[in-house]
Amino acid sequence: MRRGDLADKEGYFVVDCTDPAEISSILSGSKSRVTVKPTTQSGIQFKCEYAAVDHLGLALCRYEGSAVFEHESANEKYLIFLPRYGFAAINVNGARVVTSPRQGAIVACQQTKSLTLSGPMEHLVIVVDLATLSRRLMDMLDAPVSGGFDFFPEIDLTAGPGLTIAQTAAALHSGLAASAALRNAPVARASFTNGLVELMLESLPHRHTSELNRPTSPMPRHVKRAVDFMRANLSKPLTIQEIALASGSGIRSLQQGFRRFKLTTPTSYLQYLRLDAVHQELLQAKPSQTVCDIALRWGFPHSGRFAAEYRKRFGQAPSQTLQSSSFRIRPPGQI
């Protein structure tokens, strides 16, 4: 098993080893370094069944022995620890979060400094990146969001949402095994993974919880007219004055309406819609089309800035989306 297999790749793997250096290599990735240090002479035994698909990973890990897992990470992923038996202590920016069969934890990789455990222990770990969480939240709010989530780290696993998350994750992990049904059922798999992410967003407290829970009220007519005008003219170089005129309101009133009902400014919402348009065209692109051509058509003249915004929104480079599209489209005459 090569370095970073568990951290960076899709698929299904089973790892069973006792060498701390090998365990460190397996758990490390291109943007994450893990160093395993046994704390007793008996060493450590590590077994992991890892399944990953659709920007979501699930690792069922079992440990015998005691060790400290030191962690240095630059990636924007979140780890959700769901213990089945045994205990572990997680160092999150100097704070100590203890997990047990009654209490799980959700932590950002960049903030997780170490994991201390004394086996026997087993936990299921969900690995999900910031882009996936942000994308689902934007779909739920129909509005752009930015920044991290600042989840409250402790999760009650005895009842309520925490127990449901643990049960759903266990079912998904089982369904993603090497020859299990979900691996060959893309529509059902996407529904399952999206449901798990949405359950986490709706039930685990975080920085955007108040936005999800705010009372819904009808969108004012001038905001709706502005949105309709944007959608009908996405490829045109619109100004805020033109949008306000089409909405039948002044610029200040329009900005206030968007901040209240779309949680952002009119220009940021226009950018949000245009990124969606680029994404859809890249997914359906012909072999002769390029990322630059498509981005330029939807109002993104600066390729570097566009690529950064696109990756932040969709969790991959625009060229990766285009490449996946080209794999699905065959030239005439080819089977």
N, C-alpha and C positions, 0 to 999 in steps of 0.2 A: 504494500500500500504506500503510495507516494505521499510526500508532504502536501497537505492541503486538500486531500481527497474529500474528507468529511466536511471541510469548511466551505469549499467553493464549487462542488460539482453536483449535478443532479444524478439520481440513480438510487440504487439500493446496495448497501455494503454491510458486511458483518466483519468485525474486527475482534480478535481475541489474543491478547498479548500481555506480557509481564515486564517487558523492557521499558523503563521510564523514558529513555531517549526516543524509542519508537512511538510510544504514546504521545510524547510531546510533538513529534513530527506529524502524526496523524491529526491531532487536534489543532495544529497551527494552519494558517492560511496565508495568502499573499499579503493581507493587511492585518493579520493577527498572529501573535506569537504566544505560545503556551509552553511553559517549562514545568515539568512534573518532578517533584522532589519528595520521595518517600520519607516518612518520619520515623519509621521503625526498621529494624534489620530484616524483618520478614518480607519487606518490599510491598508490591502492589500487583494485583491482577485486575485487568481491565477488559471488559467485553462490551461491545457496542453494536447495536443494530440501527443503522442510519438510513433513512429514506428522505429523499428530497425531490420536489417537483414544484413548478409554478411559483418560484421565488419563496418557497417555504420549506424548511427542513425540520425533521423530527428524529431525535436520537434517543433510543432506549439504552441507557448506560447502567452497567452493573460493576461494582467495585468490591474487592476484598483487600483488606489492609488499610493503612493510613498514609495520607499524602497531602501535600500542598500543591495546588495548581496555580502557578503564578501567571498572570495574564497581562499582555500589552497589546492594545488594539487601536487601529486607526479606522476600522470599518464602522459603518452606520447600521449595525444590526442590534436587535434586541433578543435576549435570551429569557425564556420563560421556564423556570424549573418546577417540575411537578413530581415530588418524591413519592415513592410507593412504600419504601421502608428505609430506615436509617436516617441520619442527620448530616447536615453540612452547614458551614458558615461561609457566607460570601462577603468579601470586603468590597464595598461600593463607595469609592472616594472617601475612605476612612471610616465610614459607617458599617456596622456589622449587621447583616441580615441572616437570620437563622432559618433554615428550611427543615421541614419534617413532613410525615404523611398528613399532618393536619394543616400545614402552612407551606405554600409555595412562594415563589418570588418572580418578579419581572424586572430585569435590569438592562441597562444599555451597555453594550460591549465596551465602549470607550471609557465607561466609568467603573467597570468591573476589574479590580486589581488582583484578586486571588479567590480561590475556593479551597477551603480546608475541610477534609472529610476523614472519617474513621469508619471503615467498612465493618460488616457487610452493608452495602447501600445500593439502592436502585432508584433512579429517577428518569422520567421522560422529559426531554428538553425540546422546546419549540424554538426554532431559529427563524426570525423574520426580519427583513430589512426595513429601514426607515421609509424607503420609497414605496414599498408595498403598503405599509400602514397609511402613509400620506395619500396614496392613490385611492384606496378604499374610502378613506375619510372624505376626500374631495367628491367622490361619487355619491356618498351619503348626504353631504351638505350641498352639493351642486355649487361649490365655491372653492377657490384656491385656499390652501393652507401652507404654512411655512414653519420651519424650526422643528425642534424635537418634541417629544410627548411628555417628558417628565412624569412617567407613571408612578403612582404610589407603589412602592416595591413589594409589599406583603400581600399575599393572596390567600384567603380562607378557602381551604379545600374540603371542609367538612359538609358544606351545604351551599345552596345558591349558585351564583354564576361561576365561582371557582371550581366547584364540583362538576358543573356542566362542561366547563372548558377542559378539565382533565379527562372526562369521559369522551368528549368529542375528539380530543387529540389522540387518545388511545385507539379509538375506532379508525381514525384517519391513518395512523401509523400502521395498524394491522392491514388496512386496505391498500397500502403502498408497498407491501413486501414484494419480493422479486416476481412472483407469479400471481399476486393477489388481484382482485377484480378491478380496483380503482386505477391501477397502473395502465390498463388498456381501455379505460372509459373516460376520455378527456372531458366530456361535458359534465358528467357526474362528479369527476375529480375537481373541476373548477368550482362547481357549486359547493362542494364540501369545504375546499380550502378558503373560498371567499366567505362562507358562513362562519368558519372558525375565526378568521380575522375580524369580521364584523362583530362577532360575539365578544372578542377581546376589547374592541374599541367602544362598544356600547356598555360593557359591564365592569371594566377595570378603570378606576379613576385616573384621569390624566389631564394635561393642560387644556385640552379641547373639549372636555366633558360638558362644560356649560353651553358650548355652541351646539352640541348634539341634543341637549336637553331643553334648549330654549323653546318656548311656545311657538308653534307655527301660526302664521297669520297670512292672509292673502297679500300677494305682492302688489304694491301700488301700480296703477296703470302706467305711470311714466317710466318706472323701472322695467316693467314688462315690455313696453314699446322700445326702450333702449336695447334690451336683450334681443328682441326680435330683429331690430335694425342691425345689430352687430352680426347676428347669425346670417342675415341675408347679404351682408357686405364684408365677410371675413377677409377676403383676398384684397380688399381695397385699403389704401392708406388713410384710415379714418382719424379724425381729430376729435378731441373732447367736445369742441364746439359743435361739430356736425352731429355727434351722438345726442347732445343735449337738445339741439334743434329738432331732431327726429323724435325725441321723446316728449316734446311739448313742455319742457321745463327748463329752468336755468341750470347752469353748471353746478352751483352750490347745492341746490335741491337734489340734483341727480347724484352728486357725490354722497350726500347724506343718506339718500335712499339705498344706494349700493352698500354703504358701510353697514346699514342696519339689516338689510335683507340678503345680501350676498357676502357680507363679512370682508369686503375688500373695496378697492376703488374701481371705477369703470374701466380705466386703462389696464389694470391688472386682470380684470375679468375678461377683457378682450384678448389678452395674452393667453389666458387659460383656455379660451375657446379655440384660439388659433393652434395651440399645441395639440389639442384634441384632433383638429383637422389634419395636421401634419401626420400625427400618429396613424389615423385611419388611412390616409393616402399611402403611407409607407407600407402598411399591412397589405394593401392591394396593388402595390406598384408593379409595373412591367419591367422586364430585365433592362430595358434601355434607359430607365429613369435613374437619377442620382439623388442623393440626400440634399446636395446643394440646390439643385433645381427645384425640388419640392419645398424645401424650407424657404427659398426666395419667393416662390409663388404665394406663400402664406404670410409674407411680411417679416421674414427673419434674415436680414442681410449679413449679419455677423455670425459666421459659422461656429467660432469657438464659444461665444456666449450662448448661441442656440443649443449647441451640443450639451453644455453644462445644464441648462434649464430642462432640456429633454430628459437627460439622465436622472436628474433630481425628481422629475415628475413620473417617469415610467420605469425607472430602475435599470435601464440599459441604454447603450449608445444608440443613436438613430441608425447608424450603419448596421447594428445587430438586428434591428427590426426589419430593415430593408433586406438583409441577407435571409432572414427567416421567410420573408415573402417570396424571394426568388427561388427558394427551395420548393415552394408549393406550386410555382408556375413553370410549366414545361413548354418549350418552343413547339410550334406546330409540327406534327409528324413524328414526335417522340412519345413513347408510351411511359 
